[in-house]
């Protein structure tokens, strides 16, 4: 059991994130308090953070592109990506077929209705 420095409640150590900086190896705030603080900070600083990220992307475009090209060449990444895409397709197969059938139906109707 450990006491959260924010909410002052005693909680099991599973409710605290790890931290190498503290002697006990755990953060002083519980996961719930830390999450609430992070969300609050994000709401207050969203625009500032987004503009900073946009500026970083613009200033480092070449380096980022090189990184992504190399990352996508990695065979392990390609395999993982293929597995993820295949499992997504299996889960969404029916929806994909329905959308495709609807598109084809609309195309057929438009062809029939077109004047020659």
Secondary structure, 3 states (H helix, E strand, C coil): CEECCCCCCEECHHHEEECCCCCCCEEEEEHHHHHHHHHHHHHHHHHHHHHHHHHHHHHCHHHHHHHHHHHHHCHHHHHHHHHHHHHHHHHHHHHHHHHHHHHHHHHHHHHHHCCC
